């Protein structure tokens, strides 16, 4: 009986990704330890940690998307090389970001930092109308948060989308995704 428990304990702790020392030293905590997420390392331009249980990676043009198990939220990141399909000049993309949303939105593009690099950021509302009803009779209201980070060879596009009622509930997952994000940004050295 005791040997079986030890084997089970060893198997459970072997499945955990590098638990902290105090967890490794306490058998009960080793059984209960579940890391927050798993790393995504398959793209040479970006890597991050994604919450366990989210579905993905789902490959999109230039990147990947992860979805909440019940499709309540999406997080995606893509890199588009200049001139390739999906690439838009950063100045035009900032203008597009400002134009998105409905009348209740601020339509302001803020300058923020992502992985210590300057990026443009906006949040806007989207309305999707059901084609089987009169226009405006039935709609789904969603919210989208977009970051655009240019470098010398292309642009990074980072999106978080969710229905309005779920947007703030799952935004902490997106915040944790952004905190773990590592980008391979290319820029020419500045000559002095």
C-alpha positions, 0 to 999 in steps of 0.5 A: 500500500505504501509503495503504491502511494509513493509511486502515485506521488512520484507520478503526480509530481513528475507531471508538474512543471518545476514546482517551488522548493517548499512544494517539492519538500511537502508531499501533500502540496506536491499532490495539490500543485498545479502550475498556472499555465504552459509555455508556448515556444513554437514561434521564433518571433514571440513566446508566452505562457498561456493559462491551462485549459484554454484551447489552442494553439489555433494557427491564424495568419502570422500567429496563433490564437487561444480560446476559452474552453466555452468560447467566452474569450479569445487571445491572439498574437501575430507577426506580419513581415513588411509586404506580406499578406496581413501587413499594414503600415503602422501609421495606417493601422493606428488610424484604423485602430482609432476608427474602430468601435461605436459612438460610446467608445473613446476612439483614443490610441494610447502609447504603452509598453509591451515587453519594454517596447513602445506599442499602440493600444486601444479598446473598442466595442463591436456589435454583431447583428443577427441577419435573421432579424431586422437591423438592430432588433438582435445584436451581440455586443463584444469588446476588443482590445488591440495592441500594435507593436512595429519593428523594422521588419514588420508589426506585431498584432495582439488581440483580446476579444470577448462578449461584453459581459465576459470581457472584464472577467477574463481580462486577468488571463490576458494581463498575465499573457502580456506579462509573460510575453517575450518578443524578438523585436528587430531594430537597426542600431541608431548611429550617433 
